[in-house]
Amino acid sequence: MNQSNTESFRRLFDGDRNGHTTTNTTHSGFDRNHNLLGSWSLPRPLSTFGAPHGEHNDAHNNQDDTEEEPSEAIPMGRFRRQSGDGPAVEYTPLLDESFRDDELGDAEECQKISPTEAQEAERNLVRKLDWRILPVTCLLYLFAYLDRSNLGNARLQGLPEDVLGGDPTGKKFDWIVSVFYISYIVCQIPAVIASKLFPPRVWMAFAAMGWGISSTLMASAVNFAGLVVCRLAIGVFEAGFGPAIPLYFSLFYTKAEMGLRMAYWFGFAAVAGAFGGLIAFGVQHLDVSVARWKLLFIVEGLPSFLIGIAALWVLPNRPESTSIFNERERKMALERMNRSTRADVGLTVNRGHILLAFMDWRIYVCGVIYFGLNTALASISAFLPTIIATFGHSNAISQLLTVPPYASATVVLILFARTSDIKQSRGVFMAIACVISGVGYLILLLSHNMRSRYFATFCITSGTYTTIGLTIAWFSHNLGSETKKATGIPMFMAIGQCGSILGSHIFPKSEGPNYTKGFAVCCALAFLSATCSGILSISYRVENALKEAKYGKVDPDAPVDTRELADKAPNFRYVP
């Protein structure tokens, strides 16, 4: 944490002589009279009002770590208050008036805080957030990815023969894979925008329970239509989870922390590939009366539902409303949330920023990158066991041999993400990772040596997963405002998921074992993604240079008013 961050923490609790905090700012989405400016919001339920102040303080002082709605409404915005007989002062209350006495003591104490203490306080807060957020979201994504990608393993366990009439051409299986992406693409943008109008933990929990039930019900399918309906439902519910996670993380983590956290989260997609192979290997060797592919769907579907229930109590809501913070932690979390940008307040949507997202050419270029990556990702998820089987291994051994490539992808993703966080640069690392993936597909196209071809699977998994994780972290900051993120992130993801439909159709059974068309398409798209990553990185560097020439250099961690112009605000700087 740099000196400017330390100073901002030391000023968090400073106030006038009577202990009242002063500010010259208003919060995004509100005017001076606490009215919404060009935004939509949901009213807080009546149950959140009316607790006497004394009772509220008792509840607050004795709160545990279980997430629950605050018993008081949380007014945010700029207010004027008369301080005794003195002049009126302005302050931004973080909670109701019952907490003012606590703030008086905080002001005196925090005026004496040292830089070392401020750094340690922030580290403790980040650790608390990591333990609260990462385990649940990572496990949810692990099983979400298992539930969307387990068809590849089910294919080797008799699914086509039992339900699809053998499927000699493989076309029915391809459609079952790709139909998930149709509902996933259509629902992403409205789902993520709508997520801003609900408590995050409730939204995430019900999404997880929905896709968990849908995945488990695939075990009861008796025909092609039954599988299609279940896959469509999985796509609808997962559309409200994956694309909303970058927005959710940005409420708690700074741009210098997002890359590694997104790597941890998206790395569980690679872990899911390895874990899925181990589960499929174990299920393959069980002596049971039920079809093994049915058991696979049950084993991988039920955990999503159970973890979704746990998320209702574990995941925190927005920093200004969650009950897991004490007041000092809340003020620190709000300062971090507004570092380099300006967060929304409450459950609001800025309509103007939705339009700004649709007019931003960089989101469409990122969509091209994501298209290429998801073409590879979908084909890897569905066909990697089949591809490895062409090396001459049995079905069970092929499933087991998918584990090392996914494990290496997880390690490479975390290393690249950590380095890009330190350097505060994404585009260059994305281009390198895309080239690694492209080289892997070249080897699969040109080499007939089985060891070389197996090495190539390490390249394609490592390069693909790394670039996707970095892309999500990149645009989690560079879109400026919450609403633009809520629109722009699912926009490029929706464009990219069209590549998933393509990826599920370019490895037909009839073209095995060489799969020349599939490898060639993925190879070309990998190098196209590398080129687009370089173009975006250069454009961001040029834009930053133009802003600095016109407005001068800025503190990279200082709050920036992005309420009107989002990332086009004069003091906003992009991560290149």
Disulfide bonds with the S-S distance in Angstrom:
none
